[in-house]
């Protein structure tokens, strides 16, 4: 199997709780200057993403692809799989 490398670029300004950042994925161009904040992890996202949301998206894509491949290796009908992962996040008070 070929080696695959993917790159992303993150810029963060400010402190942990009041700061904000911008995330860009450098290979496919699907993410350009996506807003990232700590508040989007613990409060209302308000159009911004969080590391947990990105991990959940990656897990959902990998799982759905693998599950579809498994089904199709057993049968030949068209397969559509939908999976919604949950990445738990607990804030300390």
ABEGO torsion letter per residue (X at the ends): XBBBBBBBBBBBBEBAAABBBBBBBAAAGABBGBBBBAAAAABBAGGBBBAAAAAAAAAAAAAAAAAAAAAAAABABBBBBBBBBBBBBBBBX
